[in-house]
Amino acid sequence: MGIKEAVTQAMRMGGVIYRPQNTDGGKIINAIKPTNSYDCCQALCSDLNGHRGSIRWNPTADDLMAEDWEVTERWEDGD
């Protein structure tokens, strides 16, 4: 699905959005937590060693145009 539909659904259910196999500079972006707060949209990620964390998300044009967004209620290891 497109990002607009994915964000709408995630906000309604308190979930997160993700794209399969999304990476950013050695970090694996597991999910994006969309918010309307000053915290911005948070990228829930892990590095290649499995360390988990949160960074602010700067989408690429490909991210914004992609049609492979998915929604889940929570972020689990391996998502």
C-alpha positions as CSV (number, residue, x, y, z in Angstrom):
1,M,0.0,0.0,0.0
2,G,1.1,3.6,-0.4
3,I,2.5,5.6,2.6
4,K,-0.6,7.8,3.1
5,E,-2.8,4.7,3.5
6,A,-0.3,3.0,5.7
7,V,0.1,6.0,8.0
8,T,-3.6,6.5,8.2
9,Q,-4.1,2.9,9.3
10,A,-1.2,2.9,11.7
11,M,-2.4,6.1,13.4
12,R,-5.9,4.6,13.8
13,M,-4.6,1.4,15.4
14,G,-1.6,2.9,17.3
15,G,0.8,0.8,15.1
16,V,3.9,1.2,13.0
17,I,4.6,1.1,9.2
18,Y,7.4,-0.6,7.5
19,R,8.9,-1.6,4.1
20,P,10.4,-5.0,3.6
21,Q,14.2,-4.8,3.5
22,N,14.5,-1.1,4.2
23,T,18.1,0.0,5.2
24,D,19.7,3.4,5.9
25,G,23.5,3.6,6.2
26,G,24.1,0.2,7.8
27,K,21.1,0.4,10.0
28,I,18.1,-1.8,9.3
29,I,14.9,0.2,9.5
30,N,12.5,-2.2,11.0
31,A,9.5,0.2,11.4
32,I,8.4,3.8,11.4
33,K,6.3,5.1,14.3
34,P,4.2,8.0,12.7
35,T,3.3,10.8,15.1
36,N,2.0,14.4,15.0
37,S,4.2,15.4,17.9
38,Y,7.5,17.3,17.9
39,D,9.3,14.0,18.4
40,C,8.8,13.5,14.6
41,C,8.4,10.2,13.0
42,Q,10.7,7.8,14.7
43,A,12.6,5.1,12.9
44,L,12.8,1.9,15.0
45,C,15.9,0.2,13.8
46,S,18.7,-2.2,14.5
47,D,22.2,-2.4,13.3
48,L,24.0,-5.4,11.8
49,N,25.0,-6.5,15.3
50,G,21.4,-6.6,16.5
51,H,21.5,-3.4,18.6
52,R,18.2,-1.7,18.7
53,G,17.4,2.0,18.9
54,S,15.4,4.9,17.6
55,I,16.4,7.7,15.2
56,R,14.5,10.4,13.4
57,W,13.5,9.4,9.9
58,N,14.4,11.2,6.7
59,P,12.5,9.5,3.9
60,T,14.0,9.1,0.4
61,A,11.9,9.9,-2.6
62,D,11.7,6.1,-3.2
63,D,10.2,5.7,0.3
64,L,7.6,8.4,-0.4
65,M,6.6,6.9,-3.8
66,A,6.8,3.2,-2.7
67,E,3.7,1.0,-2.8
68,D,5.1,-1.8,-0.6
69,W,4.4,-0.2,2.8
70,E,2.9,-2.5,5.4
71,V,1.3,-1.9,8.8
72,T,1.7,-3.9,12.1
73,E,0.5,-3.2,15.6
74,R,3.8,-3.5,17.2
75,W,7.5,-3.7,16.5
76,E,8.9,-7.2,17.1
77,D,12.4,-8.6,16.6
78,G,12.7,-9.8,13.0
79,D,10.0,-7.5,11.6
